[in-house]
């Protein structure tokens, strides 16, 4: 899909002359578009069910009729069951990694991409026009083109193309948001504009009147696009692998920026714990692609090469193990798809087994010869192991053929066990069963290890149950977070006609424009000017005609005659005023007003269509107790903890029932719940 270039009429600093890029056709019949359309449909169904539940809860509290209560409780059980089914469908969408893979890539383990967050359309027209009229004392109808351009830009950001143009589109809109916030979002009044975004993991809608949620969600979608670049790259080529590494590193960089900038976003998919897990996941996939880059030309069947690759594989396994540990921690485990945690555990076992296979190959296939560097091999082997079996040294293993065979066989047994574990975990998740490529790779790796064991078996030998030493992970190319330069785009303010933002912003208040008649008395206007733009009146003679007409010290000149001069410098202004005749000329001025009135530092947040208050420190306080010296922290109730206690108390928030699987293994993620409504085979190439 490509971007369409449509006329804009405004020279956007990030675009090409008078054009800016549009988003993809939302009705395009591609796999990714169908997936996003399905996600949007599920989000609408989820919010419908949540509204039904909210109404039933209100009825449950209001009625005292026992029969009505029984009917309402029965209806609530149906609604909660529907919500759980819808969430399972949404989890299935987040597990549909095959849509994002390269069509030609049929020999690599699939990678995970983030889906785009969905949002509702926002109409800025009426609120912006009213604000321009009331705050800036200008006719809002004259800014219809600028408002339409900004709305078109936001609409395009809902369906960005999976290319650098799509990232640029999101970056442009993100860069415009601080300008829009400065122009129209006053700290002393609400605009009446609500920004609604859906949680990408649970589908729960979140609505706020400020732009923090909007900014954070755009950054999340920017990271999601980069993750999709990485999964789409052709990993059978060096160029494709480099593209994948760069994309995943950029995705991690954007997510890290999101985590550090917006620390209190009330959305589970953008919570600090969830973002930390996603950052680790992106870096793990980048490290996996770096390993594939090393193995792409083939791994030389030499002692040093095999040991090096073994440590690289161990590094990938170690990072994926860290990702898996993050995924099984509360509250991440309640929202992350089970497929994701399954894939992380499969890769942990797969790459650890590969590391043991390569070490086994180095020990079983190569012997210390007379021409080999004994000290170098000893140093290499000692750096691979964390600790050696008791009574063994690295030199003993290298020189003693039997000991070398013994340690090598221990590694190959460990490799076989790990591959079998990966295959077992593969069969536990229904979503992985659709990935035939993954199953083929796991089976091939397992068979390769079995063949290696068969080659070195001796029926006369007793079975040795020596445990293989742990392999130290090491890499020469570590994946690092990278903030993309494309995310920083310079743009021109859509509403620059309102004047310089240093003066004409939503946080400043001034009088309506006043008309002053200025006359020249022997080429003396009775005042002087200063400033760049807008020009300010200083050193006003209180006896001059302009002062008598109402001109004040510190006034800003916004127009001279019919000429707008908010952006004029002092020199330009003097050229307009130097040839004033005796009749004089009319100028328009405004006076700055006091900004002592301030709104409380909180914003209205709607989660699941239930209005709540979300402050910058995540505290709720009683509005009725305004004289209280201390604010009480509101006790949060579980969004989906629907049990006997809630039935008796008729709690205002009920939840989907979750099965308590006692003794479940770490990869057995419990049934996900919604977040609280009160607030994410040759010798030259072994690989």
VOSEZA-100164 format. One line per field, with one value per residue (C-alpha): residue number from 1; residue in one letter; x, y, z. Coordinates in nm, 2 decimals. Layout:
num <- NUM;...
residuo <- A;...
px <- X;...
py <- Y;...
pz <- Z;...
This chain:
num <- 1;2;3;4;5;6;7;8;9;10;11;12;13;14;15;16;17;18;19;20;21;22;23;24;25;26;27;28;29;30;31;32;33;34;35;36;37;38;39;40;41;42;43;44;45;46;47;48;49;50;51;52;53;54;55;56;57;58;59;60;61;62;63;64;65;66;67;68;69;70;71;72;73;74;75;76;77;78;79;80;81;82;83;84;85;86;87;88;89;90;91;92;93;94;95;96;97;98;99;100;101;102;103;104;105;106;107;108;109;110;111;112;113;114;115;116;117;118;119;120;121;122;123;124;125;126;127;128;129;130;131;132;133;134;135;136;137;138;139;140;141;142;143;144;145;146;147;148;149;150;151;152;153;154;155;156;157;158;159;160;161;162;163;164;165;166;167;168;169;170;171;172;173;174;175;176;177;178;179;180;181;182;183;184;185;186;187;188;189;190;191;192;193;194;195;196;197;198;199;200;201;202;203;204;205;206;207;208;209;210;211;212;213;214;215;216;217;218;219;220;221;222;223;224;225;226;227;228;229;230;231;232;233;234;235;236;237;238;239;240;241;242;243;244;245;246;247;248;249;250;251;252;253;254;255;256;257;258;259;260;261;262;263;264;265;266;267;268;269;270;271;272;273;274;275;276;277;278;279;280;281;282;283;284;285;286;287;288;289;290;291;292;293;294;295;296;297;298;299;300;301;302;303;304;305;306;307;308;309;310;311;312;313;314;315;316;317;318;319;320;321;322;323;324;325;326;327;328;329;330;331;332;333;334;335;336;337;338;339;340;341;342;343;344;345;346;347;348;349;350;351;352;353;354;355;356;357;358;359;360;361;362;363;364;365;366;367;368;369;370;371;372;373;374;375;376;377;378;379;380;381;382;383;384;385;386;387;388;389;390;391;392;393;394;395;396;397;398;399;400;401;402;403;404;405;406;407;408;409;410;411;412;413;414;415;416;417;418;419;420;421;422;423;424;425;426;427;428;429;430;431;432;433;434;435;436;437;438;439;440;441;442;443;444;445;446;447;448;449;450;451;452;453;454;455;456;457;458;459;460;461;462;463;464;465;466;467;468;469;470;471;472;473;474;475;476;477;478;479;480;481;482;483;484;485;486;487;488;489;490;491;492;493;494;495;496;497;498;499;500;501;502;503;504;505;506;507;508;509;510;511;512;513;514;515;516;517;518;519;520;521;522;523;524;525;526;527;528;529;530;531;532;533;534;535;536;537;538;539;540;541;542;543;544;545;546;547;548;549;550;551;552;553;554;555;556;557;558;559;560;561;562;563;564;565;566;567;568;569;570;571;572;573;574;575;576;577;578;579;580;581;582;583;584;585;586;587;588;589;590;591;592;593;594;595;596;597;598;599;600;601;602;603;604;605;606;607;608;609;610;611;612;613;614;615;616;617;618;619;620;621;622;623;624;625;626;627;628;629;630;631;632;633;634;635;636;637;638;639;640;641;642;643;644;645;646;647;648;649;650;651;652;653;654;655;656;657;658;659;660;661;662;663;664;665;666;667;668;669;670;671;672;673;674;675;676;677;678;679;680;681;682;683;684;685;686;687
residuo <- X;X;X;X;X;X;X;X;X;X;X;X;X;X;X;X;X;X;X;X;X;X;X;X;X;X;X;X;X;X;X;X;X;X;X;X;X;X;X;X;X;X;X;X;X;X;X;X;X;X;X;X;X;X;X;X;X;X;X;X;X;X;X;X;X;X;X;X;X;X;X;X;X;X;X;X;X;X;X;X;X;X;X;X;X;X;X;X;X;X;X;X;X;X;X;X;X;X;X;X;X;X;X;X;X;X;X;X;X;X;X;X;X;X;X;X;X;X;X;X;X;X;X;X;X;X;X;X;X;X;X;X;X;X;X;X;X;X;X;X;X;X;X;X;X;X;X;X;X;X;X;X;X;X;X;X;X;X;X;X;X;X;X;X;X;X;X;X;X;X;X;X;X;X;X;X;X;X;X;X;X;X;X;X;X;X;X;X;X;X;X;X;X;X;X;X;X;X;X;X;X;X;X;X;X;X;X;X;X;X;X;X;X;X;X;X;X;X;X;X;X;X;X;X;X;X;X;X;X;X;X;X;X;X;X;X;X;X;X;X;X;X;X;X;X;X;X;X;X;X;X;X;X;X;X;X;X;X;X;X;X;X;X;X;X;X;X;X;X;X;X;X;X;X;X;X;X;X;X;X;X;X;X;X;X;X;X;X;X;X;X;X;X;X;X;X;X;X;X;X;X;X;X;X;X;X;X;X;X;X;X;X;X;X;X;X;X;X;X;X;X;X;X;X;X;X;X;X;X;X;X;X;X;X;X;X;X;X;X;X;X;X;X;X;X;X;X;X;X;X;X;X;X;X;X;X;X;X;X;X;X;X;X;X;X;X;X;X;X;X;X;X;X;X;X;X;X;X;X;X;X;X;X;X;X;X;X;X;X;X;X;X;X;X;X;X;X;X;X;X;X;X;X;X;X;X;X;X;X;X;X;X;X;X;X;X;X;X;X;X;X;X;X;X;X;X;X;X;X;X;X;X;X;X;X;X;X;X;X;X;X;X;X;X;X;X;X;X;X;X;X;X;X;X;X;X;X;X;X;X;X;X;X;X;X;X;X;X;X;X;X;X;X;X;X;X;X;X;X;X;X;X;X;X;X;X;X;X;X;X;X;X;X;X;X;X;X;X;X;X;X;X;X;X;X;X;X;X;X;X;X;X;X;X;X;X;X;X;X;X;X;X;X;X;X;X;X;X;X;X;X;X;X;X;X;X;X;X;X;X;X;X;X;X;X;X;X;X;X;X;X;X;X;X;X;X;X;X;X;X;X;X;X;X;X;X;X;X;X;X;X;X;X;X;X;X;X;X;X;X;X;X;X;X;X;X;X;X;X;X;X;X;X;X;X;X;X;X;X;X;X;X;X;X;X;X;X;X;X;X;X;X;X;X;X;X;X;X;X;X;X;X;X;X;X;X;X;X;X;X;X;X;X;X;X;X;X;X;X;X;X;X;X;X;X;X;X;X;X;X;X;X;X;X;X;X;X;X;X;X;X;X;X;X;X;X;X;X;X;X;X;X;X;X;X;X;X;X;X;X;X;X;X;X;X;X;X
px <- 0.00;0.12;0.04;-0.17;-0.06;-0.34;-0.33;-0.32;-0.27;-0.04;0.34;0.40;0.77;0.79;0.63;0.69;0.59;0.21;0.13;0.13;0.10;-0.23;-0.29;-0.38;-0.72;-0.90;-1.11;-0.80;-0.83;-0.49;-0.42;-0.30;-0.61;-0.85;-0.68;-0.71;-1.08;-1.15;-0.98;-1.19;-1.51;-1.41;-1.35;-1.70;-1.85;-1.65;-1.76;-2.12;-2.11;-1.94;-2.23;-2.48;-2.29;-2.28;-2.66;-2.72;-2.50;-2.69;-3.02;-2.88;-2.80;-3.13;-3.37;-3.48;-3.69;-3.53;-3.67;-3.53;-3.20;-3.19;-3.26;-3.00;-2.73;-2.82;-2.78;-2.45;-2.32;-2.41;-2.25;-1.93;-1.92;-1.95;-1.67;-1.44;-1.51;-1.45;-1.12;-1.02;-1.09;-0.88;-0.60;-0.62;-0.57;-0.26;-0.13;-0.18;0.19;0.18;0.00;0.31;0.58;0.76;0.59;0.93;1.05;0.97;1.29;1.29;1.12;0.83;0.86;0.60;0.47;0.26;-0.08;-0.19;-0.41;-0.75;-0.91;-1.24;-1.28;-1.27;-1.45;-1.24;-1.45;-1.70;-1.48;-1.19;-1.41;-1.57;-1.24;-1.09;-1.39;-1.40;-1.03;-0.86;-1.15;-1.14;-1.39;-1.35;-1.50;-1.19;-0.99;-1.20;-0.93;-0.67;-0.91;-1.00;-0.63;-0.56;-0.86;-0.75;-0.40;-0.54;-0.77;-0.48;-0.29;-0.56;-0.44;-0.07;0.11;0.36;0.66;0.88;0.61;0.37;0.62;0.67;0.29;0.27;0.57;0.42;0.10;0.29;0.49;0.17;0.02;0.23;0.14;-0.23;-0.21;-0.06;-0.32;-0.64;-0.60;-0.63;-0.54;-0.84;-1.12;-1.21;-1.25;-1.51;-1.30;-1.26;-0.99;-1.08;-0.83;-0.87;-0.63;-0.44;-0.45;-0.79;-0.99;-1.11;-1.17;-1.01;-1.12;-0.95;-0.99;-0.62;-0.36;-0.14;-0.33;-0.32;0.05;0.13;-0.09;0.07;0.41;0.28;0.16;0.50;0.67;0.41;0.49;0.87;0.80;0.60;0.89;1.11;0.88;0.82;1.19;1.34;1.56;1.71;1.93;2.19;2.01;1.68;1.84;2.00;1.67;1.50;1.77;1.74;1.36;1.33;1.60;1.40;1.08;1.25;1.37;1.03;0.87;1.14;1.07;0.70;0.78;1.00;0.78;0.43;0.47;0.11;-0.09;-0.40;-0.39;-0.27;-0.09;0.12;0.17;0.54;0.54;0.39;0.62;0.93;0.83;0.77;1.11;1.28;1.08;1.18;1.55;1.53;1.40;1.68;1.93;1.78;1.82;2.18;2.24;2.07;2.30;2.60;2.47;2.34;2.66;2.71;2.90;3.24;3.30;3.59;3.65;3.67;3.37;3.15;3.23;3.17;2.83;2.74;2.78;2.58;2.29;2.32;2.28;1.96;1.83;1.91;1.74;1.42;1.42;1.42;1.13;0.94;1.00;0.86;0.55;0.46;0.47;0.16;0.00;0.16;0.05;-0.31;-0.31;-0.03;-0.14;-0.07;0.09;0.35;0.47;0.46;0.68;0.93;0.96;1.00;1.28;1.45;1.47;1.54;1.84;1.98;1.97;2.14;2.42;2.47;2.46;2.74;2.96;2.90;3.00;3.32;3.42;3.31;3.41;3.75;4.05;4.35;4.62;5.00;4.96;4.68;4.74;4.69;4.68;4.43;4.19;4.22;4.14;3.84;3.70;3.74;3.56;3.26;3.20;3.08;3.21;3.36;3.27;3.45;3.81;3.82;4.01;3.98;4.31;4.22;3.90;4.10;4.38;4.18;3.98;3.75;3.68;3.62;3.37;3.21;3.15;3.04;2.78;2.64;2.59;2.42;2.18;2.11;2.04;1.80;1.62;1.58;1.44;1.19;1.08;1.04;0.82;0.62;0.55;0.47;0.18;0.03;-0.09;-0.35;-0.21;0.13;-0.03;-0.10;0.27;0.39;0.72;0.80;0.72;0.94;1.23;1.19;1.17;1.47;1.68;1.57;1.65;1.99;2.08;1.95;2.17;2.47;2.41;2.37;2.70;2.88;2.70;2.88;2.67;2.95;2.97;2.77;2.52;2.67;2.43;2.68;2.51;2.64;2.81;2.63;2.74;2.82;2.63;2.84;2.79;3.00;2.70;2.45;2.11;2.06;1.77;1.77;1.55;1.47;1.56;1.24;1.04;1.17;1.00;0.98;0.64;0.48;0.19;-0.14;-0.28;0.02;-0.22;-0.33;0.01;0.33;0.27;0.48;0.20;-0.11;-0.16;-0.43;-0.26;-0.25;-0.55;-0.59;-0.86;-1.05;-0.88;-0.93;-0.91;-0.68;-0.64;-0.27;-0.17;0.17;0.27;0.58;0.67;0.63;0.37;0.39;0.53;0.81;0.81;1.01;1.01;1.04;0.68;0.43;0.55;0.48;0.41;0.66;0.75;0.40;0.35;0.04;-0.05;-0.03;-0.35;-0.31;-0.30;-0.61;-0.78;-0.71;-0.36;-0.18;0.18;0.26;-0.01;0.05;-0.02;-0.20;-0.31;-0.23;-0.51;-0.61;-0.27;-0.23;0.10;0.11;0.43;0.59;0.92;0.98;1.14;0.85;0.61;0.80;0.78;0.40;0.38;0.64;0.42;0.11;-0.06;-0.25;-0.57;-0.38;-0.44;-0.63;-0.44;-0.57;-0.41;-0.47;-0.37;-0.24;-0.46;-0.39;-0.37;-0.43;-0.73;-0.63;-0.80;-0.74;-0.46;-0.68;-0.86;-1.17;-1.10;-1.36;-1.27;-1.53;-1.78;-1.77;-1.66;-1.37;-1.11;-0.75;-0.49;-0.12;-0.04;-0.31;-0.51;-0.88;-1.04;-1.38;-1.52;-1.77;-1.50;-1.34;-1.24;-1.06;-0.69;-0.59;-0.71;-0.80;-0.68;-0.98;-0.97;-0.96;-1.19;-1.11;-1.28;-1.36;-1.37;-1.73;-1.79;-2.02;-1.89;-1.98;-2.32;-2.40;-2.28;-2.40;-2.06;-2.05;-1.78;-1.81;-1.56;-1.53;-1.47;-1.13;-1.03;-0.79;-0.55;-0.36;-0.02;0.00;0.34;0.49;0.39;0.03;-0.11;-0.44;-0.75;-0.69;-0.90;-1.01;-0.84;-1.02;-1.28;-1.17;-0.89;-0.05;2.35;2.69;3.02;3.06;2.72;2.58;2.31
py <- 0.00;0.34;0.69;0.92;1.28;1.52;1.90;2.07;2.44;2.48;2.45;2.19;2.19;1.81;1.76;1.83;2.18;2.21;1.84;1.62;1.24;1.07;0.73;0.40;0.32;0.18;-0.05;-0.20;-0.58;-0.66;-0.90;-0.61;-0.39;-0.68;-0.74;-0.38;-0.37;-0.68;-0.52;-0.20;-0.41;-0.61;-0.28;-0.16;-0.49;-0.47;-0.11;-0.22;-0.50;-0.28;-0.02;-0.30;-0.42;-0.06;-0.03;-0.36;-0.27;0.06;-0.13;-0.38;-0.10;0.08;-0.20;-0.38;-0.65;-0.99;-1.13;-0.83;-0.88;-1.24;-1.15;-0.87;-1.11;-1.36;-1.10;-0.99;-1.34;-1.35;-1.01;-1.11;-1.43;-1.23;-1.00;-1.29;-1.44;-1.10;-1.06;-1.41;-1.31;-0.99;-1.21;-1.42;-1.11;-1.01;-1.37;-1.35;-1.29;-1.46;-1.15;-0.94;-1.18;-1.16;-1.36;-1.50;-1.58;-1.95;-2.06;-1.84;-1.85;-1.60;-1.27;-1.07;-0.74;-0.49;-0.40;-0.04;0.12;0.21;0.55;0.73;1.01;1.36;1.67;1.98;2.22;2.36;2.37;2.53;2.79;2.88;2.90;3.13;3.36;3.37;3.36;3.52;3.75;3.65;3.49;3.12;3.07;3.22;2.92;2.65;2.54;2.51;2.31;2.08;2.02;1.93;1.69;1.53;1.48;1.31;1.09;0.98;0.88;0.62;0.42;0.48;0.29;0.02;0.23;0.52;0.75;0.61;0.69;1.04;1.09;0.99;1.20;1.51;1.48;1.42;1.74;1.93;1.83;2.06;2.35;2.27;2.22;2.57;2.73;2.57;2.38;2.63;2.55;2.75;2.59;2.26;2.25;1.98;1.76;1.40;1.17;0.80;0.53;0.15;-0.06;-0.28;-0.59;-0.57;-0.35;-0.14;0.23;0.52;0.88;1.20;1.57;1.65;1.56;1.34;1.02;1.14;1.19;0.87;0.66;0.82;0.72;0.36;0.34;0.47;0.18;-0.06;0.04;-0.01;-0.36;-0.44;-0.32;-0.57;-0.87;-0.78;-0.77;-1.05;-1.23;-1.45;-1.16;-0.95;-0.63;-0.76;-0.87;-0.53;-0.36;-0.59;-0.52;-0.14;-0.15;-0.34;-0.12;0.19;0.03;-0.02;0.34;0.49;0.27;0.38;0.74;0.68;0.52;0.81;1.09;0.97;0.80;0.81;0.71;0.53;0.25;-0.10;-0.14;0.18;0.11;0.12;-0.26;-0.34;-0.10;-0.25;-0.59;-0.46;-0.29;-0.62;-0.81;-0.57;-0.59;-0.97;-0.99;-0.75;-0.98;-1.28;-1.11;-1.03;-1.40;-1.49;-1.24;-1.42;-1.76;-1.64;-1.71;-2.05;-2.14;-2.28;-2.62;-2.51;-2.52;-2.14;-2.06;-2.31;-2.19;-1.83;-1.91;-2.11;-1.81;-1.59;-1.84;-1.85;-1.47;-1.49;-1.75;-1.55;-1.24;-1.43;-1.59;-1.24;-1.14;-1.45;-1.37;-1.02;-1.17;-1.39;-1.12;-0.94;-0.73;-0.80;-1.17;-1.07;-0.88;-1.02;-1.28;-1.64;-1.69;-1.43;-1.59;-1.93;-1.80;-1.65;-1.98;-2.18;-1.95;-1.97;-2.35;-2.35;-2.12;-2.27;-2.61;-2.47;-2.34;-2.68;-2.84;-2.61;-2.68;-3.05;-3.03;-2.85;-3.11;-3.42;-3.33;-3.17;-3.31;-3.12;-3.18;-3.12;-2.81;-2.65;-2.36;-2.54;-2.22;-2.05;-2.34;-2.37;-2.00;-2.03;-2.33;-2.17;-1.86;-2.07;-2.24;-2.08;-2.37;-2.71;-3.05;-3.13;-3.25;-3.13;-2.84;-2.70;-2.84;-3.19;-3.18;-3.08;-3.34;-3.63;-3.78;-3.98;-3.67;-3.47;-3.72;-3.74;-3.36;-3.34;-3.62;-3.44;-3.12;-3.32;-3.48;-3.13;-3.01;-3.29;-3.23;-2.86;-2.92;-3.17;-2.92;-2.65;-2.89;-2.98;-2.61;-2.56;-2.81;-2.63;-2.32;-2.34;-2.03;-2.18;-2.49;-2.26;-2.18;-2.48;-2.31;-2.29;-2.66;-2.76;-2.56;-2.71;-3.06;-3.02;-2.88;-3.17;-3.43;-3.27;-3.32;-3.67;-3.75;-3.61;-3.83;-4.14;-4.07;-4.07;-4.36;-4.67;-4.96;-5.10;-4.78;-4.74;-4.46;-4.14;-3.90;-3.61;-3.28;-3.04;-2.73;-2.40;-2.20;-1.83;-1.60;-1.35;-1.14;-0.91;-0.71;-0.62;-0.49;-0.13;0.11;0.37;0.66;0.72;1.05;1.02;1.07;1.43;1.64;2.01;2.14;2.48;2.58;2.54;2.83;3.07;3.35;3.37;3.52;3.43;3.15;3.33;3.58;3.44;3.11;2.94;3.01;3.38;3.61;3.96;4.21;4.22;4.43;4.81;5.06;5.36;5.67;5.75;6.10;6.24;6.56;6.68;6.33;6.22;5.95;5.99;5.63;5.40;5.04;4.73;4.35;4.13;4.02;4.12;4.48;4.62;4.98;5.13;5.48;5.61;5.98;6.01;6.34;6.23;6.18;5.80;5.78;5.99;5.75;5.46;5.33;5.18;5.10;4.74;4.71;4.48;4.62;4.36;4.57;4.90;5.01;4.71;4.54;4.25;4.30;4.03;3.89;4.22;4.34;4.69;4.81;4.69;4.86;5.19;5.19;5.16;5.45;5.69;5.86;5.93;6.25;6.49;6.28;5.99;5.62;5.35;5.08;4.78;4.69;4.43;4.43;4.13;4.03;3.85;3.47;3.40;3.17;2.81;2.47;2.18;1.96;1.67;1.57;1.38;1.02;0.78;0.41;0.17;0.45;0.51;0.87;0.88;1.13;1.07;1.30;1.33;1.12;0.87;0.98;1.02;1.25;1.33;1.64;1.70;1.72;2.03;2.17;1.85;1.91;1.57;1.39;1.03;0.77;0.59;0.22;0.04;-0.26;-0.54;-0.48;-0.85;-1.00;-1.11;-1.34;-1.39;-1.07;-0.85;-1.02;-0.94;-0.58;-0.51;-0.36;-0.10;-0.29;-0.66;-0.87;-1.17;-1.49;-1.63;-2.00;-2.06;-2.31;-2.44;-2.57;-2.42;-2.40;-2.05;-2.07;-2.15;-1.80;-1.77;-1.65;-1.28;-1.02;-0.67;-0.38;-0.19;0.05;0.28;0.40;-0.39;-3.10;-3.03;-2.96;-2.61;-2.48;-2.64;-2.39
pz <- 0.00;-0.08;0.03;-0.19;-0.23;-0.21;-0.23;0.10;0.04;0.34;0.30;0.57;0.67;0.67;0.33;-0.04;-0.13;-0.10;-0.04;0.26;0.26;0.33;0.49;0.33;0.20;0.50;0.27;0.10;0.09;0.23;0.52;0.74;0.66;0.72;1.05;1.16;1.04;1.25;1.55;1.51;1.49;1.80;1.99;1.90;2.03;2.35;2.43;2.35;2.60;2.86;2.83;2.87;3.18;3.32;3.28;3.44;3.74;3.79;3.78;4.03;4.27;4.22;4.26;4.57;4.40;4.44;4.11;3.92;4.09;3.98;3.62;3.63;3.77;3.50;3.24;3.38;3.36;2.99;2.93;3.11;2.91;2.59;2.70;2.77;2.42;2.26;2.44;2.33;1.97;2.02;2.17;1.85;1.64;1.84;1.78;1.40;1.33;0.98;0.84;0.91;0.79;0.46;0.18;0.07;0.42;0.47;0.65;0.95;1.28;1.28;1.47;1.66;1.54;1.74;1.61;1.56;1.83;1.71;1.77;1.70;1.46;1.62;1.49;1.58;1.37;1.61;1.92;1.74;1.57;1.90;2.08;1.80;1.83;2.21;2.29;1.99;1.90;1.53;1.30;1.32;0.98;0.82;0.96;0.81;0.57;0.84;1.07;0.78;0.70;1.06;1.07;0.74;0.89;1.20;0.99;0.77;1.08;1.16;0.86;0.80;0.53;0.63;0.50;0.60;0.46;0.72;1.00;0.86;0.86;1.23;1.31;1.14;1.33;1.66;1.59;1.53;1.86;2.08;1.85;1.87;2.24;2.28;2.06;2.18;2.51;2.78;3.15;3.26;3.05;2.88;2.50;2.50;2.27;2.37;2.23;2.24;2.20;2.24;2.44;2.18;2.41;2.58;2.35;2.64;2.53;2.71;2.66;2.77;2.70;2.71;2.45;2.66;2.55;2.19;2.19;2.37;2.13;1.82;1.96;2.03;1.67;1.54;1.74;1.60;1.24;1.30;1.45;1.13;0.92;1.11;1.06;0.69;0.61;0.40;0.64;0.37;0.26;0.44;0.35;0.48;0.81;0.86;0.79;1.05;1.31;1.26;1.27;1.59;1.75;1.65;1.78;2.11;2.11;2.04;2.31;2.56;2.47;2.53;2.87;2.99;2.85;2.94;3.28;3.39;3.08;3.21;2.95;3.02;2.68;2.77;3.14;3.25;3.31;2.97;2.79;2.96;2.84;2.48;2.48;2.58;2.32;2.04;2.15;2.17;1.82;1.70;1.87;1.70;1.36;1.45;1.51;1.18;1.01;1.15;1.04;0.70;0.50;0.68;0.99;0.93;1.08;1.29;1.66;1.71;1.48;1.65;2.00;1.90;1.74;2.05;2.27;2.03;2.04;2.42;2.42;2.22;2.45;2.76;2.63;2.54;2.88;3.03;2.80;2.92;3.28;3.22;3.05;3.34;3.60;3.72;3.57;3.23;3.23;3.26;2.93;2.71;2.46;2.56;2.21;2.29;2.61;2.44;2.16;2.40;2.58;2.26;2.15;2.49;2.46;2.09;2.10;2.42;2.25;1.95;2.17;2.32;1.97;1.85;2.15;2.11;1.74;1.84;2.09;1.91;1.55;1.63;1.82;1.95;1.68;1.69;1.48;1.69;1.92;2.26;2.47;2.24;2.24;2.62;2.66;2.42;2.60;2.95;2.83;2.71;3.04;3.36;3.56;3.46;3.61;3.93;3.87;3.51;3.36;3.01;2.91;3.03;2.82;2.51;2.55;2.68;2.40;2.63;2.85;2.53;2.41;2.75;2.77;2.40;2.45;2.76;2.54;2.27;2.52;2.66;2.31;2.23;2.56;2.49;2.14;2.27;2.53;2.26;2.06;2.36;2.44;2.07;2.10;2.40;2.22;1.95;1.77;1.72;1.55;1.25;1.21;1.00;0.94;1.31;1.35;1.06;1.20;1.55;1.41;1.18;1.47;1.69;1.42;1.36;1.72;1.72;1.42;1.59;1.89;1.67;1.50;1.83;2.01;2.12;2.23;2.45;2.66;2.98;2.98;3.13;3.30;3.33;3.31;3.04;3.18;3.14;2.84;2.90;2.67;2.48;2.17;1.96;1.83;2.10;2.01;2.14;2.15;1.87;1.85;1.48;1.32;1.11;1.43;1.46;1.19;1.17;1.08;1.02;1.25;1.07;1.27;1.24;1.12;1.49;1.56;1.74;2.00;2.26;2.30;2.12;2.29;2.49;2.82;2.77;2.81;2.66;2.59;2.26;1.99;2.04;1.77;1.84;1.63;1.59;1.47;1.41;1.60;1.43;1.33;1.70;1.76;2.14;2.20;2.10;1.99;2.10;2.04;1.74;1.68;1.78;1.84;2.19;2.29;2.54;2.67;2.61;2.66;2.87;2.71;2.35;2.14;2.12;2.51;2.52;2.28;2.51;2.42;2.72;2.80;2.71;2.44;2.14;1.80;1.59;1.29;1.12;0.90;0.70;0.74;0.98;1.16;1.43;1.27;1.18;1.34;1.47;1.15;0.94;1.17;1.16;0.78;0.81;1.06;0.94;0.67;0.88;0.78;1.00;0.99;1.13;1.09;1.29;1.47;1.66;1.99;2.26;2.63;2.82;3.12;3.44;3.43;3.80;3.75;3.71;3.66;3.89;3.77;3.66;3.35;3.28;3.18;3.05;3.07;2.94;2.91;3.28;3.37;3.62;3.72;3.65;3.80;3.72;4.02;3.97;4.28;4.31;4.57;4.69;4.52;4.80;5.06;4.92;5.26;5.36;5.41;5.30;4.99;5.03;4.78;4.62;4.67;4.34;4.29;4.05;3.72;3.66;4.01;4.01;4.31;4.60;4.77;4.47;4.44;4.80;4.78;4.43;4.34;4.07;3.88;3.80;3.61;3.40;3.60;3.57;3.61;3.89;3.75;4.05;3.98;3.64;3.47;3.41;3.05;3.14;3.15;3.33;3.15;3.08;3.25;3.16;3.34;3.62;3.51;3.78;3.59;2.84;0.71;0.57;0.73;0.60;0.71;1.02;1.09
